[in-house]
Amino acid sequence: MEDIILENQNLIYYVANYFKNYPYKDDLYQAGRLGMIEAYKKYNPDMNCKFTTYAFTYILGEMKKLVRTDKGLKISREVSKLNLKIEKAYILLSQKLMKEPSIKEIANFLEIPEYMVSDAILSTNKIKSIDEPINNDGNALTLQDVIGESNNIDELLLLKESLNNLNSEEKQIINNRYFKDYTQSETSKIIGISQVQVSRKEQKVLEKLKNKMVS
């Protein structure tokens, strides 16, 4: 079993890149090992797919489970208090400006640096599932729909290449929503547009990526 893990350890490191902000890299690697072992136990050589393709989902699943259940990632009292102030400022400014305030506007209102607002907002991030639906005008589309059902590494690399062809705002939306795991609300505050606009633009980008992947 150790030989299988060593032979495919680059796959574990590759999947770990999805959690760039997670501080405990060794724990991620160990979780990836567990996923690969589980995949090896269930893999059938007669399956019409490579072992690495099959193992990808198991490795990713174990890493997500680790991050979700990590009790060490707790928001400090100071950050919690700051988030409360930010929420109050957000409501007040929304009413005053008649639009969703940007990070800069919130920071100016609270008289603190912009990075403190960004860090406080992002400290509450939760890991997003790749199959979480994005609803817009009665339709639902997920990043899994873009990638396809196989979780094939080549397809993921093609997706990454397609992302590079997006414009700046589109890249920012997809990067924040799916690679940094920010919510639509958090993304709207970072970019400085409304949550509704984020939802609509995100839907359009996912459709664009899906068309690119199947073309």
JORALIN-V425496 format. One record per backbone hydrogen bond with DSSP energy under -1.0 kcal/mol. NH is the residue of the N-H (numbers start at 1). CO is the residue of the C=O. E is the energy in kcal/mol with one decimal. If there is no record, write none. Layout:
{{NH,CO,E} {NH,CO,E}}
//
This chain:
{{5,1,-2.1} {6,2,-2.6} {7,3,-2.3} {8,4,-1.4} {11,8,-1.2} {13,9,-2.2} {14,10,-2.2} {15,11,-2.4} {16,12,-2.0} {18,15,-2.0} {19,16,-2.0} {22,19,-1.6} {25,23,-1.3} {28,24,-1.7} {29,25,-2.3} {30,26,-2.3} {31,27,-2.3} {32,28,-2.3} {33,29,-2.2} {34,30,-2.0} {35,31,-2.1} {36,32,-2.3} {37,33,-2.5} {38,34,-2.4} {39,35,-2.2} {40,36,-2.5} {41,37,-1.9} {42,38,-1.3} {43,39,-1.6} {47,44,-2.9} {49,47,-1.2} {54,50,-2.0} {55,51,-3.0} {56,52,-1.5} {59,55,-2.6} {60,56,-2.7} {61,57,-2.3} {62,58,-2.1} {63,59,-2.0} {64,60,-2.4} {65,61,-2.1} {66,62,-2.0} {67,63,-2.3} {68,64,-2.6} {69,65,-1.8} {74,72,-1.6} {80,76,-2.3} {81,77,-2.6} {82,78,-2.2} {83,79,-2.7} {84,80,-1.7} {85,81,-1.9} {86,82,-2.6} {87,83,-2.4} {88,84,-2.1} {89,85,-2.8} {90,86,-2.8} {91,87,-2.0} {92,88,-2.4} {93,89,-2.9} {94,90,-2.0} {95,91,-1.8} {96,92,-2.2} {97,93,-3.5} {98,94,-1.2} {103,189,-1.0} {106,102,-2.2} {107,103,-2.7} {108,104,-2.5} {109,105,-1.9} {110,106,-2.3} {111,107,-1.1} {112,107,-2.2} {117,113,-1.0} {118,114,-2.4} {119,115,-2.8} {120,116,-1.9} {121,117,-2.4} {122,118,-2.7} {123,119,-1.2} {124,121,-1.2} {125,122,-1.6} {132,129,-1.6} {134,141,-1.7} {136,139,-2.5} {139,136,-1.9} {141,134,-1.7} {144,130,-1.4} {146,142,-1.0} {147,143,-2.3} {148,144,-3.2} {156,152,-1.9} {157,153,-2.3} {158,154,-2.0} {159,155,-2.2} {160,156,-2.2} {161,157,-2.1} {162,158,-2.3} {163,159,-2.2} {164,160,-1.2} {165,162,-1.2} {166,163,-1.5} {171,167,-2.7} {172,168,-2.1} {173,169,-2.3} {174,170,-2.3} {175,171,-3.0} {176,172,-2.3} {177,173,-2.4} {178,174,-2.7} {179,175,-1.2} {180,175,-1.8} {182,176,-3.7} {187,183,-2.6} {188,184,-2.4} {189,185,-1.6} {190,186,-1.9} {191,187,-2.6} {192,188,-2.2} {193,188,-1.3} {198,194,-2.1} {199,195,-2.5} {200,196,-2.3} {201,197,-2.8} {202,198,-2.8} {203,199,-2.1} {204,200,-2.0} {205,201,-2.4} {206,202,-2.5} {207,203,-2.1} {208,204,-2.3} {209,205,-2.8} {210,206,-2.6} {211,207,-2.3} {212,208,-1.9} {213,209,-2.4} {214,210,-1.7}}
//
